Amino acid sequence: MADKRRFELFAQFLTSHFPDARRVYDVAGGMGRLNEELTKLGRDVTTFDVRVKRLNVKYAERLFTLDEPCEADLVVGLHSDGATQLCLEYAAKHHIGFAVVPCCSENGTSYNPWRKHLLALASERGFTEHGEHVLPMAGRSRVVWGR
Ligand SMILES: C[S@@+](CC[C@H](N)C(=O)[O-])C[C@H]1O[C@@H](n2cnc3c(N)ncnc32)[C@H](O)[C@@H]1O
């Protein structure tokens, strides 16, 4: 069971780490709980996912792809299943920041090699600043970020 504090903790990390990012794409945002927390902190957030049952937040009911027009300063993915590397690739394409909290690998490896792969990819894609941060919660709590 994923830690329910993840939305608030990730939102706090994002606003402190990317203070100038006003417009945020929340990829694979499920019901929109991260959107709700980021909105409380003054961000303009669009959640991309296909959940019918959801909160009253700005919501694009579709799967996010690399072709999505960019009107964001930051793209994020919290336990975003198959869309985690996509966030990084999208950010690289549009020269914006990204932050993801991976839960499972997309390349057949286990969790730790997958995190390392994302960090290496951030470097390869030209994010001059990138790194990891651990959210103070149980379960998959490591943020991989770049800008
Ligand atoms: C494990 S859930 C996490 C939801 C939410 N972020 C959370 O932490 O509770 C993964 C979500 O990823 C969504 N998803 C996977 N690929 C996606 C894509 N390309 N675009 C949008 N949503 C995607 C699924 O529909 C699902 O809601």
The ligand as a Gaussian input file, in Angstrom:
#p B3LYP/6-31G(d) Opt

LIG

0 1
 C       -0.175000       3.640000      -9.763000
 S       -1.282000       4.818000     -10.475000
 C       -0.725000       6.290000      -9.645000
 C       -1.733000       7.361000      -9.606000
 C       -1.351000       8.567000      -8.740000
 N       -0.228000       9.299000      -9.305000
 C       -1.040000       8.137000      -7.335000
 O        0.103000       8.300000      -6.871000
 O       -1.963000       7.622000      -6.662000
 C       -0.635000       4.946000     -12.094000
 C       -1.499000       5.737000     -13.050000
 O       -0.764000       5.935000     -14.258000
 C       -1.711000       6.184000     -15.269000
 N       -0.984000       6.239000     -16.555000
 C       -0.100000       5.348000     -17.055000
 N        0.399000       5.790000     -18.229000
 C       -0.162000       7.016000     -18.468000
 C       -0.035000       7.995000     -19.497000
 N        0.762000       7.809000     -20.568000
 N       -0.743000       9.130000     -19.402000
 C       -1.545000       9.352000     -18.335000
 N       -1.715000       8.460000     -17.321000
 C       -1.028000       7.307000     -17.400000
 C       -2.720000       5.086000     -15.031000
 O       -3.947000       5.355000     -15.672000
 C       -2.824000       5.119000     -13.475000
 O       -3.870000       5.964000     -13.054000

